[in-house]
Amino acid sequence: MKEIIYEGIIFKEPDFIDDMKYQSKTRVAIKNGTLKKQPCEICGETEVFAHHEIYSDYLNVRWLCRSHHLRLHAIFRQLNPRVLIKT
């Protein structure tokens, strides 16, 4: 699993193993209050998305605004163009 430093924070390349199943579990956890959204780790924006590094650990997410989430995935796509990095 590749790691990069983006905006001074270390991120790991997502694994995408059963990603759809675990994204659904993350959404349920947010809805039922088990998982609470936090501001974007980089800019503090409150409109955020859950970024997974290990999808099976669906409660362990990084909170990123849309702009930073898309940029992070673009960076991983540049590092490993053979892998489709979903956003």
C-alpha positions in Angstrom: 0.0 0.0 0.0 1.6 3.3 -1.1 1.8 6.3 1.2 2.0 9.9 0.3 2.2 13.1 2.2 -0.5 15.5 1.0 -0.9 18.9 2.6 1.4 17.7 5.4 -0.7 14.7 6.3 0.2 11.0 5.5 -2.4 9.1 3.4 -2.3 5.5 2.3 -3.6 4.3 -1.1 -7.1 2.8 -0.7 -7.4 -1.0 -1.1 -10.8 -1.2 -2.8 -11.5 -4.7 -1.6 -15.3 -5.0 -1.4 -15.4 -1.2 -1.4 -19.1 -1.0 -2.3 -20.2 -3.2 0.6 -18.1 -1.3 3.1 -19.1 2.1 1.8 -22.7 1.1 2.4 -21.8 0.1 6.0 -20.1 3.4 6.5 -23.2 5.3 5.3 -25.4 3.3 7.8 -23.0 4.0 10.6 -23.2 7.8 9.8 -27.0 7.6 9.6 -27.4 5.8 12.9 -24.9 8.0 14.8 -22.2 5.3 15.3 -19.8 7.4 13.1 -19.9 11.1 13.3 -18.6 13.4 10.6 -15.7 15.6 11.4 -14.4 18.7 9.5 -12.0 18.1 6.6 -8.5 17.2 8.0 -6.9 19.7 5.6 -9.0 22.8 5.5 -11.7 22.5 8.2 -14.7 22.5 5.7 -17.7 20.8 7.3 -19.2 19.4 4.1 -17.1 16.2 4.0 -16.8 12.7 2.6 -15.5 9.6 4.2 -12.1 8.6 2.7 -11.3 4.9 3.3 -7.7 3.6 3.3 -8.8 0.0 4.3 -12.4 -0.5 3.3 -13.0 -3.5 5.6 -12.2 -1.2 8.5 -15.3 0.8 7.5 -15.5 2.8 10.8 -11.9 4.1 10.4 -12.2 6.9 7.8 -10.5 10.1 7.1 -12.8 13.1 6.6 -12.1 15.2 3.6 -14.0 17.9 1.7 -14.9 17.2 -1.9 -12.0 19.2 -3.3 -9.3 17.5 -1.2 -10.9 14.1 -1.6 -10.8 14.4 -5.4 -7.3 15.8 -5.4 -6.0 13.0 -3.2 -7.5 10.3 -5.5 -6.0 12.2 -8.5 -2.6 12.0 -6.9 -2.9 8.2 -6.3 -4.1 7.8 -9.9 -0.9 9.6 -11.1 1.3 7.3 -9.0 -0.5 4.1 -10.1 -2.3 4.7 -13.4 -3.1 1.0 -13.9 -5.4 1.1 -10.9 -8.7 2.8 -11.2 -9.0 5.0 -8.1 -12.6 5.7 -7.4 -13.9 9.0 -6.0 
